[in-house]
Amino acid sequence: MVWQPRGILDESHVEQLISLLEHTEDEAEQPFNRYTDLSRLDAVELTFAYVLQVSLYRRLVYGERSIVKYAFYAVNRATAQLALTHATITSDSPLQVKVFLRKSSAAKWLGVSDTELELDR
């Protein structure tokens, strides 16, 4: 699953993603890796408390499912802090979250080509 939010990332956008993600997880026959490209955001309007809450929620809801990789591509301090918070809270869970400063590194870790992570092909 590839997601590339644009504009302003706020709580309503995150709630939409969580809803889509949970539906897709429930319907999927096999676990799948995830990639979020945060490079097209103009701003992040999320509090630390909200990111903490969402991360704890995802850790709990994903529970005992199979291990999956979740790569974040971050290009600035705000997006890196968001992704690193999520990675820290979900550590030691089946959600293996890593933050990357280069798309190619994320692709390599996920075991896919760089072009598979592009939405604007």
C-alpha positions in Angstrom: 0.0 0.0 0.0 1.4 3.4 -1.1 0.1 6.6 0.4 1.2 10.1 -0.5 -0.8 12.8 1.3 -0.8 16.3 -0.1 -1.5 19.7 1.3 -2.1 19.9 5.0 -2.0 16.7 7.1 -4.5 17.0 9.8 -6.6 14.7 12.0 -9.4 14.2 9.5 -6.9 13.0 6.9 -5.3 10.6 9.3 -8.7 9.2 10.4 -9.6 8.6 6.7 -6.3 6.7 6.2 -6.8 4.6 9.4 -10.3 3.7 8.2 -9.0 2.7 4.7 -6.1 0.8 6.2 -8.2 -1.2 8.7 -10.7 -2.1 6.0 -7.9 -3.2 3.7 -6.2 -5.2 6.4 -9.5 -7.0 7.2 -10.1 -7.8 3.6 -6.5 -8.8 2.6 -5.8 -12.5 2.2 -2.1 -11.9 3.2 -0.3 -9.2 5.2 1.1 -6.3 3.1 3.8 -3.7 3.6 3.1 0.0 3.6 4.9 3.1 2.3 4.0 6.7 3.1 5.7 9.5 1.1 5.4 12.7 3.2 7.3 14.8 0.6 4.2 16.5 -0.9 2.9 17.9 2.4 2.7 21.7 2.8 2.2 21.4 6.5 1.5 19.0 9.4 -1.2 20.1 11.8 -1.1 17.2 14.3 -0.2 17.5 17.9 2.3 15.2 19.6 -0.6 13.9 21.8 -2.6 12.9 18.7 0.3 11.1 17.0 1.0 9.3 20.2 -2.7 8.3 20.5 -2.9 7.1 16.9 0.3 5.1 17.2 -0.8 3.4 20.4 -4.2 2.7 18.8 -2.6 1.1 15.7 -0.2 -1.0 17.9 -3.2 -2.3 19.8 -5.5 -2.9 16.9 -2.9 -4.5 14.7 -2.2 -6.8 17.7 -1.0 -10.3 17.0 -1.1 -10.2 13.2 1.8 -11.0 11.0 4.9 -8.8 10.8 4.7 -6.0 8.2 7.1 -3.3 7.2 6.0 0.3 7.1 8.4 2.8 5.5 8.0 6.5 5.8 9.8 8.9 3.5 10.4 12.2 5.3 11.9 15.3 3.8 11.8 17.8 6.7 11.9 18.1 10.5 8.1 18.1 10.9 7.5 15.0 8.8 10.5 13.2 10.3 9.3 13.9 13.9 5.8 12.5 13.0 7.2 9.3 11.5 9.8 8.8 14.2 7.2 9.1 16.9 5.1 6.5 15.2 8.2 4.3 14.8 9.1 4.6 18.5 5.6 3.8 19.8 5.2 0.8 17.5 8.6 -0.7 18.2 8.6 -4.3 19.5 5.3 -4.9 17.7 4.4 -6.6 14.4 4.5 -3.1 12.8 8.1 -2.6 11.8 8.3 1.1 11.1 11.4 2.8 9.7 11.9 6.4 8.5 14.0 7.1 5.4 15.5 10.2 4.0 15.9 8.6 0.5 13.1 6.8 -1.4 15.7 4.4 -2.8 16.6 3.2 0.7 12.9 2.7 1.6 12.4 0.7 -1.6 15.4 -1.5 -0.9 14.2 -2.2 2.7 10.7 -3.0 1.4 12.1 -5.2 -1.3 10.5 -3.3 -4.2 11.7 -1.1 -7.0 11.8 2.7 -6.7 9.1 3.0 -9.3 6.7 0.9 -7.3 6.7 3.6 -4.7 5.7 6.4 -7.2 2.1 7.5 -7.5 2.9 10.0 -10.2 4.2 7.7 -12.8 
